[in-house]
Amino acid sequence: MNLYKVVKPIELKRGFVVELTKEQAILRLHSLKPLKKDKYEVKGEISFKAGEIIGFDPGKIKIFAGVLEPIKVEQAGKRK
């Protein structure tokens, strides 16, 4: 998974797999199914506000053009 900064508010529907911090996941646990370390499958609708950083499959990024901005590796430590 690659890291992306949310540029505009976004809602993810059921079936997407995301990588989240523990803090992000705790707020959304009612709509997430834990998979591997820090990875979750969306089982209900979840949303993210502008400025949040999430891990996302780069193969699915095209459908979110203009909403998610790639984060460089050296910026990854600044996750919100």
ZAMARGU-4260 file (C-alpha; in steps of 0.2 Angstrom, whole numbers, plus 5000, padded with zeros to 4 digits):
<rodrens>
0) 5000/5000/5000 | 5005/5018/4997 | 5002/5033/5008 | 4990/5047/5002 | 4985/5063/5009
5) 4966/5067/5008 | 4964/5083/4999 | 4945/5084/4999 | 4933/5075/5011 | 4931/5057/5005
10) 4919/5042/5009 | 4924/5024/5006 | 4911/5011/5003 | 4911/4993/5008 | 4925/4982/5001
15) 4940/4994/5001 | 4956/4989/5010 | 4965/5004/5019 | 4980/5006/5030 | 4976/5017/5045
20) 4985/5022/5061 | 4977/5015/5077 | 4970/5032/5081 | 4961/5032/5064 | 4955/5015/5066
25) 4948/5017/5083 | 4936/5031/5077 | 4930/5019/5063 | 4930/5002/5071 | 4911/4999/5069
30) 4914/5000/5050 | 4930/4991/5049 | 4936/4972/5048 | 4954/4970/5055 | 4965/4961/5043
35) 4984/4962/5045 | 4994/4975/5055 | 4986/4992/5052 | 4976/4986/5037 | 4957/4985/5037
40) 4943/4980/5026 | 4929/4993/5025 | 4913/4984/5030 | 4902/5000/5031 | 4904/5018/5024
45) 4918/5027/5032 | 4924/5045/5029 | 4940/5055/5030 | 4943/5074/5031 | 4955/5084/5021
50) 4973/5082/5028 | 4972/5064/5035 | 4984/5052/5028 | 4979/5034/5023 | 4987/5019/5015
55) 4978/5014/4999 | 4980/5002/4985 | 4988/5011/4971 | 4978/5001/4958 | 4962/5009/4964
60) 4968/5027/4966 | 4962/5032/4948 | 4944/5033/4955 | 4950/5046/4968 | 4959/5057/4956
65) 4960/5075/4964 | 4954/5068/4981 | 4970/5059/4986 | 4988/5065/4984 | 5003/5054/4985
70) 5014/5055/5000 | 5033/5053/4997 | 5042/5041/5009 | 5051/5054/5019 | 5034/5062/5023
75) 5027/5046/5029 | 5032/5049/5047 | 5020/5064/5048 | 5004/5054/5047 | 4989/5061/5055
</rodrens>
